[in-house]
Amino acid sequence: MEQKTYYKIAAVVFAVIAVGHAVRIYNDWPAVVAGVDVPMWASWVALAIAGYLAVRGWQFSQKKGK
């Protein structure tokens, strides 16, 4: 697999995760993992991290070179 393809796939995966967290925040949906309630601030953190990784992955996939 080419490096650009890898970065594009990773960017799309992280974008989907970021959108999922944004939808959870917007709709105020509860999240429970192994019987423990996940606080809403965790989705804000996950949204920021996944969004950042999606943007950077897309930027890397657009670079000239390899």
PDB file as gemmi writes it, atoms N, CA and C in Angstrom:
CRYST1    1.000    1.000    1.000  90.00  90.00  90.00 P 1                      
ATOM      1  N   MET A   1       0.855  -1.175   0.000  1.00  0.00           N  
ATOM      2  CA  MET A   1       0.000   0.000   0.000  1.00  0.00           C  
ATOM      3  C   MET A   1       0.895   1.231   0.000  1.00  0.00           C  
ATOM      4  N   GLU A   2       0.524   2.185  -0.832  1.00  0.00           N  
ATOM      5  CA  GLU A   2       1.285   3.430  -0.871  1.00  0.00           C  
ATOM      6  C   GLU A   2       1.036   4.248   0.387  1.00  0.00           C  
ATOM      7  N   GLN A   3       2.021   5.055   0.711  1.00  0.00           N  
ATOM      8  CA  GLN A   3       1.921   5.864   1.925  1.00  0.00           C  
ATOM      9  C   GLN A   3       0.753   6.848   1.837  1.00  0.00           C  
ATOM     10  N   LYS A   4       0.547   7.461   0.664  1.00  0.00           N  
ATOM     11  CA  LYS A   4      -0.557   8.419   0.516  1.00  0.00           C  
ATOM     12  C   LYS A   4      -1.904   7.741   0.729  1.00  0.00           C  
ATOM     13  N   THR A   5      -2.039   6.529   0.226  1.00  0.00           N  
ATOM     14  CA  THR A   5      -3.284   5.788   0.407  1.00  0.00           C  
ATOM     15  C   THR A   5      -3.517   5.493   1.877  1.00  0.00           C  
ATOM     16  N   TYR A   6      -2.471   5.102   2.570  1.00  0.00           N  
ATOM     17  CA  TYR A   6      -2.564   4.824   4.009  1.00  0.00           C  
ATOM     18  C   TYR A   6      -3.043   6.069   4.762  1.00  0.00           C  
ATOM     19  N   TYR A   7      -2.455   7.214   4.442  1.00  0.00           N  
ATOM     20  CA  TYR A   7      -2.837   8.449   5.120  1.00  0.00           C  
ATOM     21  C   TYR A   7      -4.287   8.830   4.823  1.00  0.00           C  
ATOM     22  N   LYS A   8      -4.739   8.618   3.596  1.00  0.00           N  
ATOM     23  CA  LYS A   8      -6.131   8.929   3.258  1.00  0.00           C  
ATOM     24  C   LYS A   8      -7.096   8.026   4.017  1.00  0.00           C  
ATOM     25  N   ILE A   9      -6.785   6.742   4.083  1.00  0.00           N  
ATOM     26  CA  ILE A   9      -7.651   5.810   4.808  1.00  0.00           C  
ATOM     27  C   ILE A   9      -7.689   6.170   6.289  1.00  0.00           C  
ATOM     28  N   ALA A  10      -6.527   6.454   6.865  1.00  0.00           N  
ATOM     29  CA  ALA A  10      -6.473   6.840   8.279  1.00  0.00           C  
ATOM     30  C   ALA A  10      -7.255   8.132   8.512  1.00  0.00           C  
ATOM     31  N   ALA A  11      -7.141   9.087   7.601  1.00  0.00           N  
ATOM     32  CA  ALA A  11      -7.866  10.352   7.739  1.00  0.00           C  
ATOM     33  C   ALA A  11      -9.372  10.120   7.731  1.00  0.00           C  
ATOM     34  N   VAL A  12      -9.843   9.255   6.852  1.00  0.00           N  
ATOM     35  CA  VAL A  12     -11.277   8.972   6.777  1.00  0.00           C  
ATOM     36  C   VAL A  12     -11.758   8.270   8.052  1.00  0.00           C  
ATOM     37  N   VAL A  13     -10.971   7.318   8.543  1.00  0.00           N  
ATOM     38  CA  VAL A  13     -11.350   6.601   9.767  1.00  0.00           C  
ATOM     39  C   VAL A  13     -11.447   7.572  10.940  1.00  0.00           C  
ATOM     40  N   PHE A  14     -10.449   8.432  11.096  1.00  0.00           N  
ATOM     41  CA  PHE A  14     -10.485   9.393  12.198  1.00  0.00           C  
ATOM     42  C   PHE A  14     -11.594  10.423  12.009  1.00  0.00           C  
ATOM     43  N   ALA A  15     -11.910  10.787  10.775  1.00  0.00           N  
ATOM     44  CA  ALA A  15     -13.012  11.721  10.529  1.00  0.00           C  
ATOM     45  C   ALA A  15     -14.344  11.097  10.942  1.00  0.00           C  
ATOM     46  N   VAL A  16     -14.528   9.820  10.650  1.00  0.00           N  
ATOM     47  CA  VAL A  16     -15.758   9.126  11.052  1.00  0.00           C  
ATOM     48  C   VAL A  16     -15.870   9.093  12.574  1.00  0.00           C  
ATOM     49  N   ILE A  17     -14.772   8.827  13.247  1.00  0.00           N  
ATOM     50  CA  ILE A  17     -14.770   8.813  14.715  1.00  0.00           C  
ATOM     51  C   ILE A  17     -15.103  10.205  15.255  1.00  0.00           C  
ATOM     52  N   ALA A  18     -14.507  11.236  14.671  1.00  0.00           N  
ATOM     53  CA  ALA A  18     -14.772  12.605  15.112  1.00  0.00           C  
ATOM     54  C   ALA A  18     -16.239  12.966  14.912  1.00  0.00           C  
ATOM     55  N   VAL A  19     -16.808  12.598  13.774  1.00  0.00           N  
ATOM     56  CA  VAL A  19     -18.227  12.880  13.516  1.00  0.00           C  
ATOM     57  C   VAL A  19     -19.106  12.135  14.521  1.00  0.00           C  
ATOM     58  N   GLY A  20     -18.741  10.910  14.838  1.00  0.00           N  
ATOM     59  CA  GLY A  20     -19.502  10.153  15.832  1.00  0.00           C  
ATOM     60  C   GLY A  20     -19.515  10.838  17.189  1.00  0.00           C  
ATOM     61  N   HIS A  21     -18.388  11.362  17.594  1.00  0.00           N  
ATOM     62  CA  HIS A  21     -18.330  12.074  18.869  1.00  0.00           C  
ATOM     63  C   HIS A  21     -19.089  13.392  18.796  1.00  0.00           C  
ATOM     64  N   ALA A  22     -19.024  14.068  17.649  1.00  0.00           N  
ATOM     65  CA  ALA A  22     -19.776  15.314  17.493  1.00  0.00           C  
ATOM     66  C   ALA A  22     -21.281  15.058  17.575  1.00  0.00           C  
ATOM     67  N   VAL A  23     -21.730  13.965  16.975  1.00  0.00           N  
ATOM     68  CA  VAL A  23     -23.154  13.624  17.031  1.00  0.00           C  
ATOM     69  C   VAL A  23     -23.555  13.291  18.464  1.00  0.00           C  
ATOM     70  N   ARG A  24     -22.697  12.576  19.173  1.00  0.00           N  
ATOM     71  CA  ARG A  24     -22.995  12.260  20.578  1.00  0.00           C  
ATOM     72  C   ARG A  24     -23.119  13.545  21.405  1.00  0.00           C  
ATOM     73  N   ILE A  25     -22.207  14.473  21.191  1.00  0.00           N  
ATOM     74  CA  ILE A  25     -22.246  15.736  21.932  1.00  0.00           C  
ATOM     75  C   ILE A  25     -23.507  16.526  21.573  1.00  0.00           C  
ATOM     76  N   TYR A  26     -23.811  16.629  20.289  1.00  0.00           N  
ATOM     77  CA  TYR A  26     -24.965  17.404  19.829  1.00  0.00           C  
ATOM     78  C   TYR A  26     -26.275  16.842  20.374  1.00  0.00           C  
ATOM     79  N   ASN A  27     -26.405  15.512  20.331  1.00  0.00           N  
ATOM     80  CA  ASN A  27     -27.648  14.871  20.766  1.00  0.00           C  
ATOM     81  C   ASN A  27     -27.676  14.545  22.252  1.00  0.00           C  
ATOM     82  N   ASP A  28     -26.582  14.815  22.940  1.00  0.00           N  
ATOM     83  CA  ASP A  28     -26.471  14.554  24.375  1.00  0.00           C  
ATOM     84  C   ASP A  28     -26.782  13.087  24.714  1.00  0.00           C  
ATOM     85  N   TRP A  29     -26.230  12.193  23.891  1.00  0.00           N  
ATOM     86  CA  TRP A  29     -26.434  10.759  24.109  1.00  0.00           C  
ATOM     87  C   TRP A  29     -25.527  10.260  25.221  1.00  0.00           C  
ATOM     88  N   PRO A  30     -26.032   9.379  26.063  1.00  0.00           N  
ATOM     89  CA  PRO A  30     -25.167   8.779  27.082  1.00  0.00           C  
ATOM     90  C   PRO A  30     -24.281   7.701  26.462  1.00  0.00           C  
ATOM     91  N   ALA A  31     -23.151   7.468  27.072  1.00  0.00           N  
ATOM     92  CA  ALA A  31     -22.262   6.390  26.632  1.00  0.00           C  
ATOM     93  C   ALA A  31     -21.854   5.596  27.861  1.00  0.00           C  
ATOM     94  N   VAL A  32     -21.940   4.285  27.736  1.00  0.00           N  
ATOM     95  CA  VAL A  32     -21.577   3.397  28.830  1.00  0.00           C  
ATOM     96  C   VAL A  32     -20.600   2.361  28.289  1.00  0.00           C  
ATOM     97  N   VAL A  33     -19.446   2.265  28.930  1.00  0.00           N  
ATOM     98  CA  VAL A  33     -18.430   1.287  28.542  1.00  0.00           C  
ATOM     99  C   VAL A  33     -18.158   0.401  29.750  1.00  0.00           C  
ATOM    100  N   ALA A  34     -18.418  -0.878  29.596  1.00  0.00           N  
ATOM    101  CA  ALA A  34     -18.212  -1.861  30.662  1.00  0.00           C  
ATOM    102  C   ALA A  34     -18.936  -1.449  31.945  1.00  0.00           C  
ATOM    103  N   GLY A  35     -20.131  -0.910  31.775  1.00  0.00           N  
ATOM    104  CA  GLY A  35     -20.937  -0.529  32.931  1.00  0.00           C  
ATOM    105  C   GLY A  35     -20.575   0.797  33.565  1.00  0.00           C  
ATOM    106  N   VAL A  36     -19.639   1.524  32.996  1.00  0.00           N  
ATOM    107  CA  VAL A  36     -19.211   2.813  33.537  1.00  0.00           C  
ATOM    108  C   VAL A  36     -19.688   3.917  32.600  1.00  0.00           C  
ATOM    109  N   ASP A  37     -20.360   4.921  33.175  1.00  0.00           N  
ATOM    110  CA  ASP A  37     -20.796   6.059  32.374  1.00  0.00           C  
ATOM    111  C   ASP A  37     -19.593   6.878  31.932  1.00  0.00           C  
ATOM    112  N   VAL A  38     -19.536   7.172  30.634  1.00  0.00           N  
ATOM    113  CA  VAL A  38     -18.455   7.990  30.085  1.00  0.00           C  
ATOM    114  C   VAL A  38     -18.908   9.440  30.126  1.00  0.00           C  
ATOM    115  N   PRO A  39     -18.144  10.322  30.770  1.00  0.00           N  
ATOM    116  CA  PRO A  39     -18.557  11.725  30.847  1.00  0.00           C  
ATOM    117  C   PRO A  39     -18.499  12.404  29.477  1.00  0.00           C  
ATOM    118  N   MET A  40     -19.304  13.448  29.325  1.00  0.00           N  
ATOM    119  CA  MET A  40     -19.370  14.152  28.048  1.00  0.00           C  
ATOM    120  C   MET A  40     -18.041  14.813  27.687  1.00  0.00           C  
ATOM    121  N   TRP A  41     -17.270  15.230  28.687  1.00  0.00           N  
ATOM    122  CA  TRP A  41     -15.998  15.879  28.382  1.00  0.00           C  
ATOM    123  C   TRP A  41     -15.050  14.918  27.666  1.00  0.00           C  
ATOM    124  N   ALA A  42     -15.214  13.630  27.875  1.00  0.00           N  
ATOM    125  CA  ALA A  42     -14.358  12.660  27.181  1.00  0.00           C  
ATOM    126  C   ALA A  42     -14.621  12.696  25.676  1.00  0.00           C  
ATOM    127  N   SER A  43     -15.861  12.941  25.280  1.00  0.00           N  
ATOM    128  CA  SER A  43     -16.165  13.055  23.856  1.00  0.00           C  
ATOM    129  C   SER A  43     -15.590  14.336  23.265  1.00  0.00           C  
ATOM    130  N   TRP A  44     -15.559  15.402  24.067  1.00  0.00           N  
ATOM    131  CA  TRP A  44     -14.920  16.636  23.580  1.00  0.00           C  
ATOM    132  C   TRP A  44     -13.431  16.404  23.322  1.00  0.00           C  
ATOM    133  N   VAL A  45     -12.782  15.710  24.232  1.00  0.00           N  
ATOM    134  CA  VAL A  45     -11.358  15.407  24.071  1.00  0.00           C  
ATOM    135  C   VAL A  45     -11.155  14.499  22.857  1.00  0.00           C  
ATOM    136  N   ALA A  46     -11.972  13.451  22.751  1.00  0.00           N  
ATOM    137  CA  ALA A  46     -11.858  12.523  21.626  1.00  0.00           C  
ATOM    138  C   ALA A  46     -12.151  13.222  20.301  1.00  0.00           C  
ATOM    139  N   LEU A  47     -13.117  14.137  20.293  1.00  0.00           N  
ATOM    140  CA  LEU A  47     -13.425  14.900  19.085  1.00  0.00           C  
ATOM    141  C   LEU A  47     -12.226  15.731  18.649  1.00  0.00           C  
ATOM    142  N   ALA A  48     -11.597  16.401  19.589  1.00  0.00           N  
ATOM    143  CA  ALA A  48     -10.437  17.232  19.262  1.00  0.00           C  
ATOM    144  C   ALA A  48      -9.280  16.383  18.735  1.00  0.00           C  
ATOM    145  N   ILE A  49      -9.009  15.276  19.384  1.00  0.00           N  
ATOM    146  CA  ILE A  49      -7.891  14.421  18.970  1.00  0.00           C  
ATOM    147  C   ILE A  49      -8.176  13.767  17.619  1.00  0.00           C  
ATOM    148  N   ALA A  50      -9.360  13.189  17.459  1.00  0.00           N  
ATOM    149  CA  ALA A  50      -9.695  12.526  16.195  1.00  0.00           C  
ATOM    150  C   ALA A  50      -9.771  13.535  15.052  1.00  0.00           C  
ATOM    151  N   GLY A  51     -10.303  14.712  15.327  1.00  0.00           N  
ATOM    152  CA  GLY A  51     -10.354  15.756  14.306  1.00  0.00           C  
ATOM    153  C   GLY A  51      -8.969  16.192  13.872  1.00  0.00           C  
ATOM    154  N   TYR A  52      -8.093  16.365  14.837  1.00  0.00           N  
ATOM    155  CA  TYR A  52      -6.716  16.741  14.526  1.00  0.00           C  
ATOM    156  C   TYR A  52      -6.032  15.667  13.688  1.00  0.00           C  
ATOM    157  N   LEU A  53      -6.187  14.413  14.085  1.00  0.00           N  
ATOM    158  CA  LEU A  53      -5.554  13.324  13.344  1.00  0.00           C  
ATOM    159  C   LEU A  53      -6.131  13.186  11.933  1.00  0.00           C  
ATOM    160  N   ALA A  54      -7.419  13.455  11.773  1.00  0.00           N  
ATOM    161  CA  ALA A  54      -8.033  13.401  10.447  1.00  0.00           C  
ATOM    162  C   ALA A  54      -7.462  14.493   9.545  1.00  0.00           C  
ATOM    163  N   VAL A  55      -7.358  15.692  10.079  1.00  0.00           N  
ATOM    164  CA  VAL A  55      -6.818  16.811   9.293  1.00  0.00           C  
ATOM    165  C   VAL A  55      -5.363  16.557   8.930  1.00  0.00           C  
ATOM    166  N   ARG A  56      -4.563  16.145   9.891  1.00  0.00           N  
ATOM    167  CA  ARG A  56      -3.141  15.897   9.614  1.00  0.00           C  
ATOM    168  C   ARG A  56      -2.960  14.739   8.641  1.00  0.00           C  
ATOM    169  N   GLY A  57      -3.757  13.695   8.770  1.00  0.00           N  
ATOM    170  CA  GLY A  57      -3.670  12.585   7.829  1.00  0.00           C  
ATOM    171  C   GLY A  57      -3.984  13.029   6.421  1.00  0.00           C  
ATOM    172  N   TRP A  58      -5.009  13.859   6.277  1.00  0.00           N  
ATOM    173  CA  TRP A  58      -5.358  14.364   4.958  1.00  0.00           C  
ATOM    174  C   TRP A  58      -4.256  15.261   4.407  1.00  0.00           C  
ATOM    175  N   GLN A  59      -3.673  16.098   5.260  1.00  0.00           N  
ATOM    176  CA  GLN A  59      -2.581  16.957   4.821  1.00  0.00           C  
ATOM    177  C   GLN A  59      -1.387  16.130   4.358  1.00  0.00           C  
ATOM    178  N   PHE A  60      -1.043  15.090   5.102  1.00  0.00           N  
ATOM    179  CA  PHE A  60       0.068  14.230   4.706  1.00  0.00           C  
ATOM    180  C   PHE A  60      -0.217  13.522   3.397  1.00  0.00           C  
ATOM    181  N   SER A  61      -1.463  13.165   3.160  1.00  0.00           N  
ATOM    182  CA  SER A  61      -1.803  12.459   1.922  1.00  0.00           C  
ATOM    183  C   SER A  61      -1.729  13.374   0.707  1.00  0.00           C  
ATOM    184  N   GLN A  62      -1.799  14.674   0.932  1.00  0.00           N  
ATOM    185  CA  GLN A  62      -1.769  15.629  -0.182  1.00  0.00           C  
ATOM    186  C   GLN A  62      -0.369  16.150  -0.490  1.00  0.00           C  
ATOM    187  N   LYS A  63       0.603  15.828   0.359  1.00  0.00           N  
ATOM    188  CA  LYS A  63       1.974  16.316   0.136  1.00  0.00           C  
ATOM    189  C   LYS A  63       2.557  15.691  -1.116  1.00  0.00           C  
ATOM    190  N   LYS A  64       3.360  16.485  -1.802  1.00  0.00           N  
ATOM    191  CA  LYS A  64       4.061  15.961  -2.982  1.00  0.00           C  
ATOM    192  C   LYS A  64       5.243  15.111  -2.535  1.00  0.00           C  
ATOM    193  N   GLY A  65       5.655  14.254  -3.359  1.00  0.00           N  
ATOM    194  CA  GLY A  65       6.776  13.372  -2.994  1.00  0.00           C  
ATOM    195  C   GLY A  65       6.298  11.954  -2.948  1.00  0.00           C  
ATOM    196  N   LYS A  66       6.631  11.248  -1.891  1.00  0.00           N  
ATOM    197  CA  LYS A  66       6.280   9.827  -1.767  1.00  0.00           C  
ATOM    198  C   LYS A  66       4.827   9.616  -1.908  1.00  0.00           C  
TER     199      LYS A  66                                                      
END                                                                             
